[in-house]
Amino acid sequence: MKNRILSPEQKKLRLYKSLPHEGLSGAFITAFSFDADEDGNRTDGAVIITEETVAVYENGNRQKLFRIADCEKFEFIRLIGASELTVTDGDGEHLICRASDSSRELLSKNAKRLQQLKETGAYKDDSELRFSRVCPKCGRTLGTGLTVCAKCADKGSMIKRLLKLASPYKWYIIISVMLFFAGFAVSVAGPYVNKLLVDGYIDSAEAKSAVSAGGAAAVFPGFILTVLLMLALRLASYVINALRNLSIMQAGTGFIVDLRRVVFEKIQKMSVRTLTRRTSGELMRRVTGDTAQIENFIVGQMPNIIQQALLMIAISVILFIYDPFLAFLILVPVPVCIFAIWFANEFFRKIYSRQWEAESRSGSVLYDIFSGIRVVKAYRTEKKEFERFDKAVSEERDIAIKNETVFNVVDPVFTFVLNIGSLLLMYYTGSRILGRTMTLGDAAMLSSYVALIYGPIDWIAYLPRLLTRSVTSIVKIFDVIDEKQDVADAENAIEKEIDGNIEIKDLTFGYDEGTDVLKHVDLKIKKGDMVGLVGKSGVGKSTLINLIMRMYDPDAGVITVDGVDLKEYSQNSLRSQIGVVLQETFLFKGTIYDNIAYARPGCDKETVLAASKAAGAHQFIVKLPDGYDTVIGENGHTLSGGERQRISIARALLHDPKILILDEATASLDTETEKNIQDTLQKLIKDRTTIAIAHRLSTLRNATFLVVLDKGTVVEVGTHDELMRKKGIYFDLVMAQRQMSSRKEKEVAAQ
Amino acid sequence: MEEKTKISEIIKIEYLTPSDAEFSENGGMITMKLTKDGETKDVGRVFLHRCFPHETEDGFISVLDRDGNELGLIRDAGDFGEEVKALIERELGRRYRVFIIKKIKSVNEKYGYSYWKAEDESGELEFTVQDTYRSITKIDDDRIYISDIDGNRYEIPSLSALDRKSFKRIELFL
């Protein structure tokens, strides 16, 4: 059954072969299926793309045929819960197909492929989908960020790899295994010594007659010895357990730290595209939650699994040797018990997780109301909020009552059923003792062994869930560790000082399937140029900057710095020469000084002061009671938006970059401060290539040239004066801003 | 505060009426001719977006052109007569693809995901949901939406109308 799942190529071919081919011309390129007809109803549809034609089928019959040469434009359009592929030709726009959201990427890819085919007569086949959503082995839908589903992952090899990671701690593990064998021997020996004690001294006719003949002294040494032996066993068990726990803890804590390091390092190396595909909460869970789960598995569960299994086997063997019928009596209910407990566990887990969700819901309602308490008071909505809270807690109460009722009815029944086994055992051993075929010592030993067997049953029943959880964590962790770096350094990546000549050639890029944020952008920036990027919100200005910093790789086209493709530089070397100030400043928890010096750890205080002064931050910092030592960030001193931005500028200046990027870097500042900083910047950026984005166009007046973007393409390039004369988009933007500011001035004057 | 002015008097919402907007359908797409200041213009394909997708399905529909500019709002599709209303509804049905679940055959939780088998009027549905509790949106006490891992949407218009077995299967996630 291994080949049950077809490869994507096989699927395409099979689909192609199953459909009629008349009207098609040119070599076959691809075929895919879709599931919605023109009216959005479910259908069994397919599209075949050849070098010259696109054919659309529904239920095996051809519905439409387009000649690529007659087509003008292929487009991907995203709907809600669906998307579509359309084509425009001389007769207008036509629908090629519509499909559910599961095929979103497929449609978008084929829209691009068709457009390429139309424009160049060829297409670039990168058949691997960027966000493959189906497990290549079983066809199940994959979770976000996973490349293989947990069910199909090669668990054996993963566990091997994990053990390899644990190899520095092998001595601790070996010691704990040895200790566990010792502990195992002690647990099995305990009941036997107990039997010796009972049968040899407490309930022994020989001992009794020896005592009546020669007094207690006759049997006393032997009796004391046995008691001491029991004491020694107990003691040994404690010591062994303590030592074992200690060595497991040593191995576990070391291992988890190592694993977290590996995962963290890997996450830091991921591209921004990969990172934005995973939420920060998810990444946190990988680094903390999943690693802890794996540690628990490797050092907690695995030794336990082995220990409990060995214990069960050993005791079963002893019981069989001793009394096969009894062994049978004891062992037969074991699987039943395991199943019963497993079933109960699953059931209770489900009903309690519902309760847990309700609790967290009412908790978040409470949090929501309290954090917005000022708004609640201002709009006098206390009553409404009370009702909202009341509804949430009532729901929680109802679920809790229901769960408790179920638990209190079901649980005693389970306990009762499980206890029937021990009653049967008591009856059997009791009747044999009465019939003189079994000694009291044997009975005591047997009941101890039974307790040892039944003890782990509860634990074994819980095992499937523990294993599932651990395996899920292991798969998720390896998914992070094995993630292919999509923005990776080339082999022999270049590390060199750059001059700052940037050239962008035919650049196309989109974050998401189907929507190109930048389209065919060409741009040349010389060393020392100050370039202003202008345009409405969402036209792709910040995206262009992200690409220059190589946060992403372009979908098409190249960016070169000093004539060398960005992809050939080592990312470390490249970014160390680019300084950025973003509108959203991020300051870490620490002192202001640390935050500025973040860009150049270890530099001297004077340089930091100079950078801070240039950024206009110095004045406000010295007024703070703790000056540069003021702690900011979480629970620290609160800074205003403008203050944060100035610290961020200081950080970038200290970095002394060859390319300086200012993305709305002075947006949160008042006009005067902004002007001061601009003046200083002007001096500082003299030999540096600077790319600046600003909505306040007056700040870009000194730019060498301005680049106006609209809907992802460059529409105007020139100096301020040139563009004003051109009376295009830039002119409109400037005029709109002037009108606004003159209106404001008039208002101020009127007041 | 006699001079209190209503915001809706200052900001005028532009509603489309049968006299200025003419809708027609072409190969599974909706197109519009718009008459403004006595001049009729063929806008070509338009896109209909519900302002309140959960509450008002046939009202407050924003009509956008290809570039995403709003051409006007449809206050109530019924204003345009039965035929056009049907056309608008068809287009909305295409844009908002929601599978209406009639029956839930199984919900299996495994490895952090839940795998669903359900039925809508045209047959069987199979889908995968991540973080099940958070992927179920309660519109009201009886009506829910489920979003699957790919972004597809499924609706249960009335939980109380589900058969008992189906309800039992979903109850734990509500």
Boltz contact constraints between the chains, C-beta under 6 A:
constraints:
  - contact:
      token1: [A, 38]
      token2: [B, 28]
      max_distance: 6.0
  - contact:
      token1: [A, 39]
      token2: [B, 90]
      max_distance: 6.0
  - contact:
      token1: [A, 40]
      token2: [B, 93]
      max_distance: 6.0
  - contact:
      token1: [A, 40]
      token2: [B, 94]
      max_distance: 6.0
  - contact:
      token1: [A, 40]
      token2: [B, 97]
      max_distance: 6.0
  - contact:
      token1: [A, 42]
      token2: [B, 122]
      max_distance: 6.0
  - contact:
      token1: [A, 79]
      token2: [B, 95]
      max_distance: 6.0
  - contact:
      token1: [A, 80]
      token2: [B, 96]
      max_distance: 6.0
  - contact:
      token1: [A, 81]
      token2: [B, 97]
      max_distance: 6.0
  - contact:
      token1: [A, 81]
      token2: [B, 152]
      max_distance: 6.0
  - contact:
      token1: [A, 81]
      token2: [B, 153]
      max_distance: 6.0
  - contact:
      token1: [A, 82]
      token2: [B, 97]
      max_distance: 6.0
  - contact:
      token1: [A, 93]
      token2: [B, 45]
      max_distance: 6.0
  - contact:
      token1: [A, 94]
      token2: [B, 27]
      max_distance: 6.0
  - contact:
      token1: [A, 95]
      token2: [B, 27]
      max_distance: 6.0
  - contact:
      token1: [A, 95]
      token2: [B, 28]
      max_distance: 6.0
  - contact:
      token1: [A, 100]
      token2: [B, 152]
      max_distance: 6.0
  - contact:
      token1: [A, 101]
      token2: [B, 150]
      max_distance: 6.0
  - contact:
      token1: [A, 101]
      token2: [B, 151]
      max_distance: 6.0
  - contact:
      token1: [A, 101]
      token2: [B, 152]
      max_distance: 6.0
  - contact:
      token1: [A, 102]
      token2: [B, 150]
      max_distance: 6.0
  - contact:
      token1: [A, 141]
      token2: [B, 128]
      max_distance: 6.0
  - contact:
      token1: [A, 141]
      token2: [B, 149]
      max_distance: 6.0
  - contact:
      token1: [A, 143]
      token2: [B, 113]
      max_distance: 6.0
  - contact:
      token1: [A, 143]
      token2: [B, 130]
      max_distance: 6.0
  - contact:
      token1: [A, 150]
      token2: [B, 111]
      max_distance: 6.0
  - contact:
      token1: [A, 350]
      token2: [B, 172]
      max_distance: 6.0
  - contact:
      token1: [A, 354]
      token2: [B, 172]
      max_distance: 6.0
  - contact:
      token1: [A, 357]
      token2: [B, 133]
      max_distance: 6.0
  - contact:
      token1: [A, 472]
      token2: [B, 111]
      max_distance: 6.0
  - contact:
      token1: [A, 472]
      token2: [B, 112]
      max_distance: 6.0
